[in-house]
């Protein structure tokens, strides 16, 4: 019978576990995708467990609308707009959550071919480009947010949908978009700082070291042993 790997017993080993598609895995300190890099990333990734319930809320109120419309001939005026708003929130927040989990789709042909040190500097370049892009996106989102929450004279006036129910969902949605891209901008700054410092890469003091071939750090090695 094949023995399962021993579970780590030290506190540092548990802290180095990273959520991946395969469950909790030890962090590979080589710039590999799929692990959480900062405290902010961890907080954003954990928030996904809360925001995921918006899908359930949207499903419940949609069922309610169907029952009211076809069973009681009394359709609602709020379910459709509320569902669209909830889905837009989930869509907008998907960006920072994917960035926190390092799960954005990208072409890795060159990245997988080079060593840990080159990966680190590729991450620096990528973070700088992302920072420039998100800076522009945040500025554009701020303008969109301001116009949806203020009148031309500067007074606070929330943009509304213009329907019979007329909720301020357009203003709320644009607020969520602003928050989303702003959080991604801060995440990118942290990622850039970590990449410049070499934190989390195999060629820094936490990993195998420059003279050791740049392999995974001691935590990953410990977790990979068989009992």
Backbone torsions as a table, in degrees:
resi	resn	phi	psi	omega
1	UNK	NA	134.0	-180.0
2	UNK	-73.6	129.8	-179.5
3	UNK	-81.9	138.2	176.5
4	UNK	-77.6	150.5	177.3
5	UNK	-60.1	143.0	177.2
6	UNK	-65.7	141.1	174.9
7	UNK	-74.6	141.8	179.8
8	UNK	-65.9	147.3	-179.5
9	UNK	-111.9	-14.9	-178.7
10	UNK	-90.2	152.6	-175.7
11	UNK	-63.4	-40.2	-178.8
12	UNK	-62.4	-36.2	-179.9
13	UNK	-64.4	-41.0	177.8
14	UNK	-64.5	-38.7	-178.9
15	UNK	-68.2	-21.1	-179.1
16	UNK	-88.5	-0.4	177.0
17	UNK	-70.1	142.2	-177.0
18	UNK	-129.7	135.5	178.8
19	UNK	-72.2	125.5	177.1
20	UNK	-130.8	178.7	178.8
21	UNK	-63.0	-24.2	-178.9
22	UNK	-93.4	7.9	-177.9
23	UNK	106.5	-153.2	-179.4
24	UNK	-85.1	123.2	-178.0
25	UNK	-128.9	152.9	175.6
26	UNK	-67.4	145.0	-179.9
27	UNK	-69.3	129.9	172.5
28	UNK	-92.7	108.5	-174.8
29	UNK	-80.0	65.0	178.6
30	UNK	-138.6	21.6	-178.5
31	UNK	78.0	10.7	-178.0
32	UNK	-69.9	144.3	-178.2
33	UNK	-71.3	162.4	170.8
34	UNK	100.7	4.8	178.2
35	UNK	-121.7	155.8	-178.2
36	UNK	-84.4	129.2	-168.6
37	UNK	-103.1	-28.1	-175.1
38	UNK	-134.9	168.5	177.1
39	UNK	-63.9	-38.5	177.5
40	UNK	-62.8	-42.1	177.3
41	UNK	-59.6	-41.3	179.7
42	UNK	-62.9	-44.1	-179.8
43	UNK	-64.1	-42.8	179.5
44	UNK	-65.6	-43.1	179.5
45	UNK	-62.9	-39.2	178.6
46	UNK	-68.3	-31.9	179.4
47	UNK	-63.8	-22.9	179.6
48	UNK	-61.1	-28.9	179.2
49	UNK	-65.9	-27.0	178.0
50	UNK	-84.2	-48.7	-176.6
51	UNK	-67.4	-22.4	178.1
52	UNK	-62.2	-25.2	179.3
53	UNK	-69.2	-15.2	177.1
54	UNK	-63.2	-30.2	176.5
55	UNK	-63.5	-43.3	179.2
56	UNK	-64.5	-42.1	178.6
57	UNK	-61.3	-44.3	178.4
58	UNK	-61.7	-38.8	178.8
59	UNK	-66.6	-41.7	-178.7
60	UNK	-63.7	-47.7	-177.8
61	UNK	-71.2	-25.8	175.5
62	UNK	-68.6	-40.0	175.6
63	UNK	-64.0	-40.5	177.8
64	UNK	-59.8	-42.4	178.8
65	UNK	-62.3	-42.9	-179.8
66	UNK	-62.2	-44.0	-179.8
67	UNK	-64.5	-45.8	-179.3
68	UNK	-64.7	-37.1	-176.5
69	UNK	-73.5	-46.9	-171.4
70	UNK	-98.0	-24.8	179.7
71	UNK	-92.8	-33.7	-176.0
72	UNK	-118.7	0.8	179.6
73	UNK	51.9	42.8	-177.4
74	UNK	-138.7	68.6	-176.3
75	UNK	-63.1	152.5	-179.6
76	UNK	-88.9	164.6	176.6
77	UNK	-108.9	2.5	-172.0
78	UNK	-122.1	-18.7	-173.2
79	UNK	-66.0	-47.4	-175.9
80	UNK	-60.5	-47.7	-178.6
81	UNK	-67.0	-36.4	178.6
82	UNK	-66.2	-41.8	179.3
83	UNK	-63.7	-43.7	178.0
84	UNK	-61.2	-40.7	179.0
85	UNK	-63.7	-44.6	-179.6
86	UNK	-61.9	-42.2	179.3
87	UNK	-65.9	-38.1	178.9
88	UNK	-65.3	-36.2	177.3
89	UNK	-64.2	-45.8	179.5
90	UNK	-61.2	-42.7	-179.6
91	UNK	-62.8	-44.7	-177.6
92	UNK	-66.4	-40.8	-177.5
93	UNK	-77.9	-11.2	177.5
94	UNK	-63.3	-28.6	-179.9
95	UNK	-62.3	-59.9	179.6
96	UNK	-64.1	-30.0	178.8
97	UNK	-68.7	-43.7	177.2
98	UNK	-64.0	-38.4	178.7
99	UNK	-67.5	-37.6	178.6
100	UNK	-64.1	-38.6	-180.0
101	UNK	-88.5	2.2	179.4
102	UNK	57.2	48.0	-173.2
103	UNK	-121.7	17.3	175.5
104	UNK	-69.1	143.2	178.6
105	UNK	-70.1	134.1	179.0
106	UNK	-157.5	160.0	177.8
107	UNK	-86.8	121.6	-172.5
108	UNK	-113.9	21.1	-176.2
109	UNK	-58.0	-51.7	179.7
110	UNK	-74.5	-40.5	-175.4
111	UNK	-60.2	-42.2	-179.3
112	UNK	-74.7	-18.0	-176.1
113	UNK	-83.9	-29.7	-175.6
114	UNK	-89.2	170.1	-179.2
115	UNK	-83.3	177.0	-177.0
116	UNK	-58.1	-39.1	-178.5
117	UNK	-66.7	-42.0	177.9
118	UNK	-67.4	-37.0	177.4
119	UNK	-60.7	-39.4	-179.9
120	UNK	-59.8	-46.2	-177.6
121	UNK	-75.5	-27.5	171.7
122	UNK	-64.9	-37.3	176.5
123	UNK	-65.4	-35.3	177.2
124	UNK	-62.6	-49.5	179.7
125	UNK	-61.2	-44.6	-179.5
126	UNK	-62.4	-40.7	-179.9
127	UNK	-66.9	-36.4	178.4
128	UNK	-65.9	-45.0	178.6
129	UNK	-62.4	-42.6	179.4
130	UNK	-64.8	-38.2	178.9
131	UNK	-62.3	-44.4	179.0
132	UNK	-62.4	-45.2	-179.5
133	UNK	-62.3	-47.6	-177.6
134	UNK	-70.9	-26.7	174.7
135	UNK	-62.9	-44.9	177.0
136	UNK	-65.2	-39.8	179.7
137	UNK	-65.5	-39.4	179.9
138	UNK	-66.4	-40.8	177.8
139	UNK	-63.3	-44.1	178.3
140	UNK	-64.6	-39.8	179.3
141	UNK	-66.3	-35.1	177.5
142	UNK	-64.0	-44.8	177.9
143	UNK	-60.3	-44.8	179.5
144	UNK	-62.9	-42.2	178.4
145	UNK	-63.0	-45.8	-177.2
146	UNK	-63.4	-42.7	-179.2
147	UNK	-67.0	-28.3	-179.2
148	UNK	-85.3	-10.7	-178.5
149	UNK	-117.7	-2.6	-178.8
150	UNK	-135.8	147.2	175.0
151	UNK	-77.6	166.8	177.3
152	UNK	-56.5	-23.7	179.5
153	UNK	-87.9	-3.6	176.7
154	UNK	99.5	-5.3	178.9
155	UNK	-76.5	149.3	178.8
156	UNK	-67.5	123.8	-179.0
157	UNK	-154.3	106.7	-175.4
158	UNK	-73.4	135.4	176.0
159	UNK	-70.5	134.7	-178.2
160	UNK	-116.3	168.1	-173.3
161	UNK	-75.7	-25.1	-179.9
162	UNK	84.3	9.3	178.4
163	UNK	-90.4	-175.7	178.4
164	UNK	-63.8	-34.8	176.7
165	UNK	-78.7	-42.4	171.9
166	UNK	59.4	54.7	177.7
167	UNK	-79.9	161.6	177.9
168	UNK	-84.2	34.9	-177.3
169	UNK	-62.5	-36.3	176.4
170	UNK	-57.0	-41.7	178.2
171	UNK	-67.0	-41.0	179.0
172	UNK	-64.1	-41.8	-178.8
173	UNK	-63.1	-43.7	-179.7
174	UNK	-69.6	-26.9	173.5
175	UNK	-67.3	-43.0	178.4
176	UNK	-63.3	-39.9	178.7
177	UNK	-61.9	-43.3	178.1
178	UNK	-60.8	-47.1	179.6
179	UNK	-60.8	-41.2	-177.1
180	UNK	-62.4	-51.6	-177.3
181	UNK	-70.7	-31.1	177.2
182	UNK	-66.0	-41.4	177.1
183	UNK	-64.2	-41.2	177.8
184	UNK	-62.9	-35.7	178.0
185	UNK	-63.7	-44.9	178.6
186	UNK	-65.5	-41.1	176.6
187	UNK	-57.2	-43.9	-178.4
188	UNK	-64.3	-38.2	177.2
189	UNK	-60.8	-45.0	178.1
190	UNK	-62.6	-41.3	179.1
191	UNK	-63.7	-39.6	179.4
192	UNK	-64.5	-44.4	179.3
193	UNK	-61.7	-44.1	179.4
194	UNK	-63.7	-39.5	-179.6
195	UNK	-67.7	-40.7	178.4
196	UNK	-64.3	-40.8	-180.0
197	UNK	-76.7	-15.8	-178.3
198	UNK	80.3	14.8	-177.5
199	UNK	-74.1	125.4	178.8
200	UNK	93.9	7.7	180.0
201	UNK	-113.2	154.5	-173.1
202	UNK	-70.1	-15.7	-178.8
203	UNK	-96.1	13.4	176.6
204	UNK	-104.5	-172.3	-176.0
205	UNK	-68.9	-17.6	-176.9
206	UNK	-86.9	-16.8	-173.7
207	UNK	-105.4	-149.7	-176.4
208	UNK	-71.8	-17.9	179.3
209	UNK	90.6	158.0	-176.7
210	UNK	-66.3	-28.2	-176.7
211	UNK	-95.2	7.6	-177.1
212	UNK	-118.9	15.9	174.8
213	UNK	86.6	0.1	175.7
214	UNK	67.4	36.5	179.3
215	UNK	-81.5	-178.4	178.3
216	UNK	-60.9	155.9	-178.6
217	UNK	-70.1	175.4	-176.1
218	UNK	-63.9	-28.5	179.7
219	UNK	-65.5	-46.1	179.9
220	UNK	-61.8	-37.8	179.8
221	UNK	-66.2	-41.2	-179.3
222	UNK	-64.0	-43.1	-177.3
223	UNK	-70.6	-20.1	-176.8
224	UNK	-88.3	-4.8	-179.8
225	UNK	-74.0	149.3	177.8
226	UNK	-95.4	146.7	178.7
227	UNK	-80.7	NA	NA
